[in-house]
C-alpha cells in the first residue's frame, strides 16, 4: 500500500496483513487570521483572539505557492489573510491561505 506524508508530501510504501489493525493519524485543521510575517514565523490570531507565533512560514517545495500567496495577501492589505494550519501531535504546518473579508 502506498502512503503520502501530509507534512512532506513524500511517498512511502508499507505492507500490512489482512487482519492487522492499521493506526491512522488524527489530523486537526484550524483556520487563523494571519496578521504579519516576522522572519520565518507567522503572527496568527486565534479564533478566541489570542496571538499565536509558533507556526513557520512554509518552506517546503510543495507549499511554495502558499507562502507566496500569504505574502501577496498581506502586502495588498485590502482583505484579511486566513491561513489553514494542520496539526498532529506537536507538529504543525500551514497548508492553505485565502482572502477573507475586506479590512
C-alpha positions in Angstrom: 0.0 0.0 0.0 1.3 3.5 -0.8 1.0 6.4 1.6 1.9 10.1 1.2 3.1 12.1 4.2 0.8 15.0 4.9 3.7 17.1 6.1 6.5 16.4 3.5 4.5 15.1 0.5 7.0 12.2 0.4 5.6 8.8 -0.7 6.1 5.7 1.4 5.3 2.0 0.8 4.0 -0.2 3.6 2.8 -3.8 3.8 0.1 -4.9 6.2 -1.6 -8.3 6.8 -5.3 -8.6 6.1 -6.1 -8.8 9.9 -3.7 -6.1 11.0 -5.1 -3.0 12.8 -3.6 0.0 11.0 -3.3 3.1 13.0 -4.1 6.4 11.3 -3.1 9.8 12.4 -5.8 12.2 13.5 -5.0 15.5 11.7 -6.6 18.6 13.1 -7.1 21.6 10.8 -7.6 25.1 12.2 -8.1 28.4 10.4 -6.3 31.5 11.8 -6.1 35.2 10.8 -2.6 36.0 9.7 -1.5 39.4 11.0 2.0 39.5 9.7 5.2 37.6 8.9 8.0 38.0 11.4 11.2 36.4 9.9 10.3 32.7 9.4 7.3 32.8 11.7 3.7 33.9 11.2 1.9 36.0 13.6 -1.6 34.5 13.8 -4.7 35.4 15.7 -6.7 32.5 17.1 -10.5 32.4 16.9 -10.6 33.4 20.6 -8.4 36.5 19.9 -5.1 35.2 21.3 -1.8 35.7 19.5 -0.1 32.6 18.1 3.5 32.9 17.0 4.9 29.4 16.8 3.9 28.5 13.2 6.6 28.8 10.5 6.0 30.2 7.0 6.1 27.1 4.8 9.4 26.5 3.1 8.8 23.0 1.6 8.8 22.9 -2.2 5.2 21.6 -2.4 4.0 24.5 -0.3 5.8 27.3 -2.0 2.7 28.7 -3.6 1.1 29.0 -0.2 3.9 31.1 1.2 3.8 33.3 -1.9 0.0 33.7 -1.5 0.3 34.7 2.2 2.8 37.4 1.3 0.6 38.7 -1.6 -2.5 39.0 0.6 -0.6 40.7 3.4 1.1 43.2 1.0 -2.2 44.1 -0.7 -3.7 44.8 2.8 -7.2 45.1 1.3 -8.6 41.8 2.8 -7.8 39.7 5.8 -5.4 36.8 5.3 -6.8 33.5 6.5 -4.3 30.6 7.0 -5.2 27.0 7.5 -2.8 25.1 9.8 -2.8 21.3 10.1 -1.5 19.7 13.3 -0.7 16.2 14.5 0.7 15.9 18.0 3.3 18.7 18.4 3.8 19.1 14.6 2.0 21.8 12.7 2.2 23.2 9.2 0.5 25.8 7.1 -1.5 24.0 4.3 -3.6 26.8 2.9 -4.2 30.5 2.6 -7.1 32.5 1.3 -8.5 36.0 1.4 -11.2 36.8 4.0 -13.4 39.8 4.3 -12.4 43.4 3.5 -10.3 45.2 6.1 
